[in-house]
Amino acid sequence: MLSVEEAQEQLLRGITALEVVDLPILEALASVLARDAYADIDLPPFTNSAMDGFAIRAADSQGASLDRPRWLPIAGEIAAGHPGDTALVPGTAVRIMTGAPLPPGADAVIPVEQTRAGGGDVGLLEEVSVGASVRPAGGDVRRGAKVLAAGTLLRPGELALLASTGHARVPVYRRPTVAILSTGDELVEIDRIPGPGQVRNSNATMLAAQVIQAGGLPRLLDNAWDTRESVRAALDAARDADLIVSSGGVSVGDYDVVREVVAEHGSIDFWRVNVRPGKPVAFGRVEGVPFLGLPGNPVSSFVTFELFARPLLRKMAGHRALFRQTVPVTVEDRVPGADSRRHYVRATVRRAPDGWRATTTGAQESHLLTSMIGTNALIIVPEGIPGIAVGEQAGALVLDAWL
């Protein structure tokens, strides 16, 4: 059997980023920038006030104090969004609002809190230096400068910078479309009451949610029966997808036919990984489309998606960071091992004054959906380790970005 790292290396080896698409800026959120972005103007585009106050010459504030204000006549007012073309006459002040352009001749702004009103005059209560409360043109970004490098993940802050520098449309790597195939005669849709021997198809919903979290676009295929003909028809409907992810049908049972059908119409590069839960994981291609077959048990499907499907999708979408972060944790209850297999144990991780602490979510059988409630990390028990005792250190794969 392959190790987790060997399997990850094999499935990522032939995967490249998808083509570049040009999207309206808001649609580019959470995508990866495909080309360097440059500023078409200075930021700020003009020298402006950082405060509500008065534009003055710093020299005219010399000697000002709370006890002995320096009084200057108010020669005008400039609001944000209006030009400040009229030059400041030395020995006067101009009322100015935050973001308004600094008038020619002014070299400082004194905040209104440091002044005293006096009819048509303003009393300066403190000395200010040249440049005080002034935002110089280009102080943040110079025109022509690179503002974002290709490969940058576009979050709200990055979009704000792109918007400020004239990028109404943004070149990004296309998000991968993932066809999700559920197999099994026992499956019924989630809006139906299961009959004898039947279960609702929860895996399709779970995997679609994981695809969305990974930055992909899920497409749910019709459930396939445990026959070659049904699986073949479902795979045929997924030809235009960027990745096919199946749930169930890749083990060694008499009705596990998915792997055989994939091999008939493409190839299986590997099958079985030295991991628990989720040993029966198959990777290959169906008529050129990458295929990842996950186990049918929900926890196994969930864990193996995180280990294998997620990094594959992120590489397709142009991400540089493909894998979840691993952090050191102190375990607060005994963590079971899996003999010769690497065990990924569902856990809740929290930050404590002395570092990260982890508590398992209870019984770890792969069919227990309730064991995933509160799971924000997977404690890693290395191969050959019988378990991790209370108070010992372990690595934990973090599943929640906020951690």
N, C-alpha and C positions, 0 to 999 in steps of 0.2 A: 504493500500500500504506500501511496505517496504521503509525505508529510504535508502539513498545511502550507508551509512555505514553498515546497516543490509544486504543489497544485496551483498555488497562486501565480508562481512564475510561469508555469505552462500556459495557463489560461490568459495571462496578460501579454504573453510573448508576441502574438500576432495581432494584437488589438491596437488600433491607432485612433486618434481623434477624428470625429466625423467632420463633414464639410462645414465651411463657414457660411453663416446666414446673416443678413443685415436686418436687424429688428428695430422697431420703435423702442425708445429708451426704456420705457416701463416694462415692456415685454422681455427685456434683457436681464431683469432682476434674477439673481441666483445663477446666471450663466457665467461662462468664462470668456473674458475678452480675447479675441483672436489676433488683433493687431495693436501695436502701440498707439496710444491716443495722445494728441498734442493740443496745446492751448491756442485758440485763435485770437485771444486778447489777453491783456494783463489782468490779473486778479489781485486786488481790486482794480477795475478799469480806470479809476481816477483816485486821487488823494482825497480822503474823506474823513469825517469826524467819527470817532469811536464812542462819543458820548453826546447826550443832550447838554448843551452849555453855550459858550461864547468863543468864537474864533478871534484870536488876538495875535499880536506879536509878543513873543515871550519876554522881550526886553521891557514891554510896557507893564509887566507884572512885578518887576523888581522892587523890593521893599514892601510889597503888599503883605498884610498880616490881619489876623482877626481883630486886633485892636486898632490898626491903622490901615483900613482898606484903601486900595488904589481905585479911584473912580474914573470910569471911561464912559463917554457918550455912546449910546447904542445907535449904530449907523444903518442898521437893516436886519433882515432875517432871511435865512436860507433853510428851506425844508427839504427832506429827502425827495428825490425825483425831480428837483428843480435845479437849474444851472446856478452856479455862483460866479458869474463872470465879472461882476463889479469888484475892482481891487479894494482891499482894505486900506483905509487911510491910517497912517501911523497915529497912535494915541486914541484910536476908537476901537469898538468891539462890534461884532456881528453875531446876533443870536443864531445858533445853528443846531440842527437836529441830528440824531444818530444816522449815519449813512449819507448825509448831505455833503456835497463837494466843498472842499476848503477853498475860500476865496483867495485869489492872488494877493500876495503880501502878507497873509497870515502864516504863522509857522507853529502854532500851538492851539489847543483848545483847553479851556478851563471848564470843568464840569459845573453845572448849575448849582450843585451842592456846595461848591466852594466860592459862591458869590452871594451878594446881597442886593436886592432890588432897591432902586431909588428913582422912581419916576422914569425919565428917559435915559437914566444912567445905570450902570451896573458897577457894584463895588467888588473888587477882587480881594479875596480874603487870604490867598496864599500865592506864593511865587510858583511859576511853572517853568519848565525847561523847554527848549526847542524840541518839537516832535511829540510833546505830551498829548495823549489822547488823540493822536493822528494816525490814520492808516495810510501809508504811502502807496501810491499806484504801483502795482506789480510786487508788493511786499509778500504776497502769498505765492503767486505763479507769474512767471514772465511769458509774454507772448512767444510762441514757438517752442516752449519747453515741453518735454514729455511729461504728461500728468499721470498716465497709467501705463504700465508695461503689459504686453501680451502675456496671457496666463493669469491675469488678476481675476479673482472671484468678484463679481459685481454685487455688492450689497448696497443698502440705501446711501451710505456715505459716498461710495464710489460713483453712484448715479448722480448725486448732487454735484460732484466735481465735473463729471462729463457734461451735465446740463449747463453748468456755468461757463464751460469752455466751448459751447456751440455744437455738442454732439446730440442732435435730435434722434439720430439712428446710430446703432452701435453694431459693429461686426463681432459676432460671438460664434462659438462652436455650437452646432445644432444639438439639442437635447435628444438623447436616444429614445426611440420608441421600443417598448418592451411588450412582447406578446406573452401573456400569462396563460398557461395551459394547466388545467386541473384534470386529473384522471381518476377514474374509479367508478364502478357500478353503484357504489354505495352513496354517491354524492347527490344532494338535492340543493336547489337554490335556497338562499337564506330567508326568503319570504314564505317558505313552505314548512309545514310540520313534518318532520321525518317519520317515515313509516318503519316497519320492522326491518332491522338490518341497515338502516340508512342514517346518514349524518348530514348536517348542513355544511356547505362548502365555505368554511371560514378561511381557509388558506388563501383563496383568491383575493379576498379583501385585505388580508394581512400583507401579502406580497405586493399588491398594488400600492398600499400605503408605504411600504418600504421603498418601492421604486420611486415614488414621489419624493420621499425624503432624500433619496440619493441623487435627485435631479433629473430623473427620467420621466417619460410619459407612458403610463400603463395602458394596455389594451387587453381587456378580458376576452379570451376566446370561449366558445361554447365548451362545456364539460365534455370530455371524451370518455367513452366506455372502455372497458378493459379488453378491447379487441384491436388487432392491427389495423383494420379498416377504419375504425373510428379515430384512432390516433393519427393515422396517415392523413385523413381528411382535415383534422385540426391543424396539423403541421403545415399542410398545403395552404391553409388560410393565413399562415403567419409569414409567408415568403417575403413580404414587404417590410417586416420588422427589422430592427437593428440587432435585437437579441430575443431569443425565445427562452423563457424560464418555465419549466414544468414542475409540477408538484405531484409526487407519487409515480409509481410504475417503473422505477429504476433499480429495484432490488432484485432478489432472486426467486420471487414467488412465481407460480405458474401463470398468474395473470399480470405480471409486471412486464409489459411488452414495449414500453416506451423506448428503452435503450436499443432493443432489437430493430425497431422501426427507424430510429435515427441512423443506426449503422447501415441499414439497407439504402437509405437515401442520402447518406453523407459519410460521416466518420465519427468515431468515438475516440478521443485522444487519451482520456483516462477515465477510470471508474473505480471508485472507492478511495477514500482519504482516511488517514489514521487520526480520526477525530470522533469525539462524542460530545453531544449527539450529532448524528448525521453522517455515518460512515458511507452509505451508498450515495455518493455524489458523482454524477457523470458530466463530462464536458466534451463537446465536439462541435460539429457543424452539420446543418441540414441545408443542402443545396447552397452552400456558401454562407448561410446565416449562423452566427455563433449560437450554440445551444447549451444551456446549463440545466441539468436535471437534478432536482432536489428531492429529498425524502418526503414521504407523505405525512408523517407525524408533524403536527404544527410547530412544536418547539424545534425539532430538527430542521424543518424548513426555514424557520426564522433565523436560527443561528448560522446555517450554511449560507443563507442569503447575505448576511452581514460579512462573512468571511470571504466569499467568492464573488457573488453577483455585484455587491456594492462597489468594490474597487474596479471591477470590469466596467461598470457603467460610468464611473467617474473618469476613467481613462478615455472612454468614448466621448465624454463631454468636455475634454480638454483640461481637466483638473491636474494640478501638479501633485497635490497631496491626495493619495489614493486610499490610505488606510486610516482606520480609527486610531485615536490616541490611546496609548497604554500608560496607566499611571500606577505607582506603587500604593498598595493599600494594606492596612492591618485588618485581618479577618476577625469578626466578632462571634462567629460560630463555626463549628467544624465544617470544612469544605471537602466533599468526597472526591476521590480520584477515580480513574478509569483504567487501572492496570497499565497496559502497554499503549493505550490511546491518550491523546491530549484531551482533557476535559474542559469544556467551557460552561461554567456554572452561573445560572442566573442570579443576580444580586442587586441589592440597592446600595449605592455608594454615596456617602455624604462627607463633607469636609468638617473636620474637628480641629481644635486648637493644635493637636500634635500631628496633623496630617489627614490623609484620606482613610476612612473606615468603611468596611464592607460587611453587609449581612446578607446571607442567602435568602432567597424568596421561598424557601421550604423544599418540599420533595421535588426531585429533579427528573422524574420520569418524563419522557419526550411527548407524551400525549396530554400533559396537564396544562391546559390553557391558563388556569389561574396562577400558575407559577410565573407567568410573564407580567402579571400586574405589579407595577412598581419597579420592574427591572429597568435599570438605567446603565447597567454595566454587566460584563461577563468576566468572572474571575477565572484566570487561566491556571489550570493544574497541569504541569508538564507531564510528558510521557514517563511512565515508570514510577510515578510518585503516588503512594496510596491515599494521600489526602493532605490537607493543610490544617494544622491545629489552631485552636483559638489563640489569638495574640501573635501569630506568625505573620510574616510579610508575604505578599503575593502580587502578581501583576494583574491588572484589571483593564479590559478593553472597554472604553467609555462609549456609551451609545447615545448619550444626550449631549448636544453641543454646549449647553449652558454650564455643564460641569467644567 
